[in-house]
Amino acid sequence: MAQLGARLPILFSVAALYERRIIWLMQRTFFIVGPTASGKSELAANVAREMHGEVVSADAFQIYRGINLLTAKPDAATLAKAPHHLIGTTPLHQEMNAEKFRLAASHAIDQIHSRGRPAIIVGGSGLYIKALTHGLARLPQVDPKLRAKLNALSTDALCSQLADLDAEIARKIDAKNRRRLVRALEICLTTGKRASEQRTQWAVAASLCEARPARVMAAPRRASQSEAATGVFAFRDRDELYERINRRVEAMFANGVIEEVRAAGAVTSTVSQMIGLREIRELLAGKISISQCVAAIQQATRRYAKRQLTWFRRQTNFEPLNLSLLSHNEAVQWVMLHSEPREPSGHRDD
């Protein structure tokens, strides 16, 4: 114990230096974020080509191998425009989370900068984006026995228990999202504190819940937070975005997504949350028709896009960019004009 006590200051110093290194990297990295089917991946690839940069994907599902169609991974032509990282790098049976992603992405960004090239982060997974720009809470590790016990409970029982332990977070978590219900309960039971209380300890909370509706951009954050990263929030007019989503889902089926899911086999609990996986497995089991399956995935994806729009409007202050109003070339030029990294206030080199 004495040896451990003597090492703790060193360990904390190393951790602090590592966090400072990540912050430094993010200050020199550009973000292109937005909802699914908005065209951000194509935009990022073209911007990277023009800037001689490299792209790092911040997508919670495109990082997995073997599900290219279901996750709408960029096609070969798009990937050929610039080097891409963290696409198809993780097997379906391996669990991925925001902290693992943060480590992998930071390493990729560091390597890109070491080559003297700009790094462009692109994605729509808000938690992964926030993990990079603002860090994550130091939450307890998973207790396998506790998780197994919680996973054995019904969804109603999870909701009821969480409401007793932390009514605030229980109101905010989607009652259908078992994974987040279980994790919130784990935090409460392991630490003896409410999960909602611990959110205040985060640089900016990696939220357990979906963002609440908002019709306007969030108020500017404190300088120490808002100046950590630069980027654009790419979106489209709602009708156009929804039509793009509908066409994308139809194209998935035309290109063989059913066989892709059939061949996927066993997947992690994270992968099981992917839109379309459950619906296509119900189709394969003969529980629904193909037309019902397509319609269900289209609807679920539209709802997800709506939540993404709400989240990015509330949780980031990236420059908004309506892609419905610009040609693709105009959008690329617009992004390049806004992509110069800035030094944070009070931290400039003398």
C-alpha positions as CSV (number, residue, x, y, z in Angstrom):
1,M,0.0,0.0,0.0
2,A,2.9,2.4,0.8
3,Q,4.4,1.8,-2.6
4,L,1.0,2.4,-4.2
5,G,0.6,5.6,-2.2
6,A,4.0,6.8,-3.3
7,R,3.1,6.1,-6.9
8,L,-0.3,7.9,-6.9
9,P,1.1,11.4,-7.5
10,I,3.1,10.1,-10.5
11,L,0.0,8.3,-11.8
12,F,-2.2,11.4,-11.5
13,S,0.5,13.5,-13.1
14,V,0.7,11.1,-16.1
15,A,-3.1,11.1,-16.4
16,A,-3.1,14.9,-16.3
17,L,-0.5,15.2,-19.0
18,Y,-2.4,12.7,-21.1
19,E,-5.6,14.7,-20.8
20,R,-3.7,17.9,-21.7
21,R,-2.3,16.2,-24.7
22,I,-5.8,15.2,-25.9
23,I,-7.0,18.7,-25.4
24,W,-4.1,20.0,-27.4
25,L,-4.9,17.6,-30.2
26,M,-8.6,18.6,-30.3
27,Q,-7.7,22.3,-30.5
28,R,-5.9,21.4,-33.8
29,T,-8.7,19.1,-35.2
30,F,-11.7,20.0,-37.2
31,F,-15.2,18.4,-36.7
32,I,-18.0,17.8,-39.2
33,V,-21.0,16.6,-37.3
34,G,-24.6,16.1,-38.1
35,P,-27.6,13.7,-38.5
36,T,-27.6,10.5,-40.4
37,A,-28.0,10.8,-44.2
38,S,-27.1,14.5,-44.2
39,G,-24.1,14.0,-46.5
40,K,-21.4,14.7,-43.9
41,S,-19.2,11.7,-44.8
42,E,-19.0,12.8,-48.5
43,L,-18.4,16.4,-47.4
44,A,-15.6,15.3,-45.0
45,A,-13.9,13.2,-47.7
46,N,-13.9,16.0,-50.2
47,V,-12.7,18.6,-47.6
48,A,-9.9,16.2,-46.6
49,R,-8.9,15.7,-50.2
50,E,-8.7,19.5,-50.8
51,M,-6.7,20.0,-47.6
52,H,-4.5,16.9,-48.0
53,G,-5.9,15.8,-44.7
54,E,-7.2,12.5,-43.2
55,V,-10.6,11.6,-41.9
56,V,-11.4,10.0,-38.5
57,S,-14.9,8.5,-38.2
58,A,-16.8,9.2,-35.0
59,D,-19.6,6.7,-35.6
60,A,-20.6,4.2,-32.9
61,F,-21.5,1.5,-35.5
62,Q,-19.4,2.2,-38.6
63,I,-16.4,1.2,-36.4
64,Y,-17.6,-2.4,-36.6
65,R,-16.6,-4.9,-39.3
66,G,-19.1,-6.9,-41.4
67,I,-22.1,-4.6,-41.4
68,N,-21.2,-2.1,-44.2
69,L,-24.7,-1.7,-45.6
70,L,-26.7,-1.6,-42.3
71,T,-24.3,1.2,-41.0
72,A,-24.2,3.1,-44.3
73,K,-20.5,3.1,-44.4
74,P,-18.9,5.4,-47.0
75,D,-18.5,3.6,-50.4
76,A,-15.2,2.8,-52.0
77,A,-15.2,5.9,-54.1
78,T,-15.6,8.1,-51.0
79,L,-13.0,6.3,-49.0
80,A,-10.5,6.6,-51.9
81,K,-10.6,10.4,-51.7
82,A,-8.6,10.6,-48.5
83,P,-7.2,8.2,-45.8
84,H,-10.0,7.1,-43.4
85,H,-9.6,5.8,-39.8
86,L,-11.8,3.8,-37.4
87,I,-14.1,2.4,-40.0
88,G,-14.6,-1.4,-39.9
89,T,-11.8,-1.9,-37.4
90,T,-13.7,-3.7,-34.6
91,P,-15.2,-7.2,-34.8
92,L,-18.9,-7.6,-34.0
93,H,-18.2,-9.7,-30.9
94,Q,-16.0,-7.0,-29.3
95,E,-17.6,-4.4,-27.1
96,M,-16.9,-0.8,-28.0
97,N,-17.6,2.3,-25.8
98,A,-16.9,6.0,-25.7
99,E,-13.7,5.7,-23.7
100,K,-12.2,3.0,-26.0
101,F,-13.2,5.2,-29.0
102,R,-11.6,8.2,-27.4
103,L,-8.3,6.4,-26.9
104,A,-8.3,5.0,-30.5
105,A,-9.3,8.3,-32.1
106,S,-6.7,10.3,-30.1
107,H,-4.0,7.9,-31.3
108,A,-5.2,8.2,-34.9
109,I,-5.3,12.0,-34.7
110,D,-1.8,12.1,-33.1
111,Q,-0.4,10.0,-35.9
112,I,-2.1,12.2,-38.6
113,H,-0.6,15.3,-37.0
114,S,2.8,13.6,-36.9
115,R,2.6,13.3,-40.7
116,G,2.0,17.1,-40.9
117,R,-1.6,16.6,-42.1
118,P,-4.8,18.0,-40.8
119,A,-7.3,15.7,-39.1
120,I,-11.0,15.9,-39.7
121,I,-13.5,14.1,-37.4
122,V,-16.8,13.2,-39.0
123,G,-19.8,11.5,-37.3
124,G,-23.2,11.7,-35.8
125,S,-22.6,9.8,-32.5
126,G,-23.0,12.6,-30.0
127,L,-21.5,10.7,-27.1
128,Y,-18.3,9.9,-29.1
129,I,-18.0,13.5,-30.3
130,K,-18.4,14.8,-26.8
131,A,-15.8,12.2,-25.5
132,L,-13.3,13.9,-27.8
133,T,-14.2,17.5,-27.3
134,H,-14.9,17.4,-23.5
135,G,-13.7,14.2,-22.1
136,L,-15.7,11.6,-20.0
137,A,-16.6,11.1,-16.4
138,R,-14.4,8.7,-14.5
139,L,-17.2,6.3,-13.8
140,P,-17.0,2.9,-12.2
141,Q,-15.9,-0.2,-14.2
142,V,-18.6,-2.8,-15.0
143,D,-19.2,-5.4,-12.4
144,P,-20.1,-8.5,-14.4
145,K,-22.2,-10.1,-11.6
146,L,-24.2,-6.9,-11.1
147,R,-24.7,-6.4,-14.8
148,A,-25.9,-10.0,-15.2
149,K,-28.3,-9.5,-12.3
150,L,-29.7,-6.2,-13.8
151,N,-29.9,-7.7,-17.3
152,A,-32.1,-10.5,-15.9
153,L,-34.7,-7.9,-14.8
154,S,-37.6,-6.8,-16.9
155,T,-37.5,-3.3,-18.5
156,D,-40.4,-2.2,-16.1
157,A,-38.4,-3.4,-13.1
158,L,-35.3,-1.5,-14.3
159,C,-37.3,1.7,-14.7
160,S,-38.9,1.3,-11.3
161,Q,-35.7,0.7,-9.5
162,L,-34.0,3.6,-11.3
163,A,-36.9,5.9,-10.4
164,D,-36.4,5.0,-6.7
165,L,-32.6,5.6,-6.8
166,D,-32.4,8.6,-9.2
167,A,-35.7,10.1,-10.3
168,E,-34.1,12.8,-12.3
169,I,-32.1,10.5,-14.6
170,A,-35.0,8.1,-14.8
171,R,-37.2,10.8,-16.3
172,K,-34.6,11.6,-19.0
173,I,-33.5,8.1,-20.2
174,D,-35.6,6.5,-22.9
175,A,-37.5,3.7,-21.1
176,K,-37.0,1.4,-24.1
177,N,-33.2,1.8,-23.9
178,R,-32.3,-1.1,-21.6
179,R,-28.5,-0.6,-22.0
180,R,-28.7,3.0,-20.6
181,L,-31.1,2.0,-17.9
182,V,-28.7,-0.8,-16.8
183,R,-25.7,1.5,-16.9
184,A,-27.4,4.2,-14.8
185,L,-28.4,1.6,-12.2
186,E,-24.8,0.3,-12.2
187,I,-23.5,3.8,-11.4
188,C,-26.0,4.4,-8.6
189,L,-25.5,1.0,-7.0
190,T,-21.7,0.9,-7.4
191,T,-21.0,4.4,-6.2
192,G,-23.8,4.9,-3.8
193,K,-24.6,8.2,-5.5
194,R,-27.2,9.3,-8.0
195,A,-26.0,9.2,-11.6
196,S,-27.5,12.7,-12.2
197,E,-25.2,14.1,-9.4
198,Q,-22.1,12.6,-11.0
199,R,-22.8,14.3,-14.3
200,T,-21.8,17.6,-12.7
201,Q,-18.3,16.2,-12.2
202,W,-17.8,15.8,-16.0
203,A,-16.0,18.4,-18.1
204,V,-19.3,18.3,-20.0
205,A,-21.4,15.3,-19.2
206,A,-21.4,12.3,-21.6
207,S,-25.1,12.2,-21.3
208,L,-26.9,8.9,-20.4
209,C,-30.1,10.4,-21.8
210,E,-31.4,11.7,-25.1
211,A,-31.3,15.5,-25.3
212,R,-34.5,17.3,-24.5
213,P,-36.2,19.1,-27.4
214,A,-34.9,22.6,-28.3
215,R,-35.9,24.8,-31.1
216,V,-32.9,27.1,-31.0
217,M,-29.2,26.8,-30.7
218,A,-27.9,26.4,-27.1
219,A,-26.4,29.4,-25.4
220,P,-22.7,29.7,-25.8
221,R,-20.6,27.7,-23.3
222,R,-17.8,29.0,-21.2
223,A,-14.7,29.8,-23.1
224,S,-12.7,27.0,-21.6
225,Q,-15.3,24.6,-23.0
226,S,-16.4,26.2,-26.3
227,E,-13.0,26.9,-27.6
228,A,-11.7,23.4,-27.2
229,A,-12.6,22.4,-30.8
230,T,-13.8,23.9,-34.0
231,G,-16.2,22.5,-36.5
232,V,-19.5,22.6,-38.4
233,F,-22.9,21.2,-37.7
234,A,-24.1,20.0,-41.1
235,F,-27.8,19.5,-41.6
236,R,-30.6,19.7,-44.2
237,D,-34.2,20.8,-44.4
238,R,-36.4,18.2,-42.7
239,D,-38.3,17.1,-45.8
240,E,-35.1,16.6,-47.8
241,L,-33.4,14.8,-45.0
242,Y,-36.3,12.4,-44.4
243,E,-36.4,11.7,-48.2
244,R,-32.7,10.9,-48.2
245,I,-33.2,8.5,-45.3
246,N,-36.1,6.7,-47.0
247,R,-34.0,6.3,-50.2
248,R,-31.0,5.1,-48.2
249,V,-33.0,2.4,-46.5
250,E,-34.5,1.2,-49.8
251,A,-30.9,1.1,-51.3
252,M,-29.7,-1.0,-48.4
253,F,-32.3,-3.7,-49.2
254,A,-31.6,-3.5,-52.9
255,N,-27.9,-4.1,-52.2
256,G,-28.3,-7.1,-49.9
257,V,-28.6,-5.9,-46.3
258,I,-30.8,-9.0,-45.4
259,E,-28.0,-11.4,-46.2
260,E,-25.5,-9.1,-44.4
261,V,-27.5,-9.4,-41.2
262,R,-28.1,-13.1,-41.7
263,A,-24.3,-13.6,-41.8
264,A,-23.6,-11.3,-38.8
265,G,-24.1,-14.0,-36.2
266,A,-23.7,-13.2,-32.5
267,V,-23.1,-9.5,-31.7
268,T,-22.4,-7.4,-28.6
269,S,-25.1,-5.6,-26.6
270,T,-23.9,-2.3,-28.2
271,V,-24.3,-3.7,-31.8
272,S,-27.7,-5.0,-30.9
273,Q,-28.9,-1.4,-30.4
274,M,-28.2,-0.7,-34.1
275,I,-31.3,0.5,-36.0
276,G,-32.4,-2.2,-38.5
277,L,-30.8,-5.2,-36.8
278,R,-33.8,-6.2,-34.8
279,E,-36.2,-5.4,-37.6
280,I,-34.3,-7.5,-40.2
281,R,-34.0,-10.4,-37.7
282,E,-37.7,-10.3,-37.2
283,L,-38.1,-10.4,-41.0
284,L,-35.8,-13.4,-41.1
285,A,-37.8,-15.1,-38.4
286,G,-41.0,-14.6,-40.4
287,K,-42.6,-12.2,-37.9
288,I,-42.9,-9.3,-40.3
289,S,-43.1,-8.7,-44.1
290,I,-40.3,-7.0,-46.0
291,S,-42.5,-3.9,-46.6
292,Q,-43.1,-3.7,-42.9
293,C,-39.4,-4.1,-42.2
294,V,-38.4,-1.4,-44.6
295,A,-41.1,1.0,-43.2
296,A,-40.1,0.3,-39.6
297,I,-36.4,1.0,-40.3
298,Q,-37.2,4.2,-42.2
299,Q,-39.3,5.4,-39.3
300,A,-36.8,4.5,-36.7
301,T,-34.0,6.2,-38.7
302,R,-36.1,9.4,-39.1
303,R,-36.7,9.5,-35.4
304,Y,-33.0,9.0,-34.7
305,A,-32.1,11.8,-37.1
306,K,-34.6,14.1,-35.2
307,R,-32.9,13.2,-31.9
308,Q,-29.5,13.9,-33.4
309,L,-30.6,17.3,-34.7
310,T,-31.8,18.2,-31.2
311,W,-28.7,16.9,-29.5
312,F,-26.2,18.8,-31.7
313,R,-28.2,22.0,-31.5
314,R,-28.1,21.8,-27.7
315,Q,-24.7,20.2,-27.0
316,T,-22.4,21.9,-29.5
317,N,-21.7,25.4,-30.7
318,F,-20.2,24.4,-34.0
319,E,-21.1,26.6,-37.0
320,P,-24.4,25.5,-38.5
321,L,-24.3,24.6,-42.2
322,N,-27.5,23.9,-44.1
323,L,-26.5,21.7,-47.0
324,S,-29.9,22.1,-48.6
325,L,-28.9,25.7,-49.5
326,L,-25.5,25.0,-51.1
327,S,-24.1,23.0,-54.0
328,H,-21.6,20.3,-52.9
329,N,-18.6,22.4,-54.1
330,E,-20.0,25.5,-52.3
331,A,-20.3,23.4,-49.1
332,V,-16.7,22.2,-49.4
333,Q,-15.4,25.8,-49.9
334,W,-17.5,27.0,-47.0
335,V,-16.1,24.4,-44.6
336,M,-12.5,25.1,-45.7
337,L,-13.0,28.8,-44.9
338,H,-14.1,27.8,-41.3
339,S,-11.6,25.0,-40.7
340,E,-8.6,26.9,-39.5
341,P,-7.9,25.7,-35.9
342,R,-7.8,28.4,-33.2
343,E,-5.8,28.7,-30.1
344,P,-7.9,28.8,-26.9
345,S,-8.2,32.1,-25.0
346,G,-5.6,32.5,-22.3
347,H,-3.5,29.6,-23.7
348,R,-1.6,31.2,-26.5
349,D,2.1,30.6,-26.7
350,D,4.2,33.7,-25.9
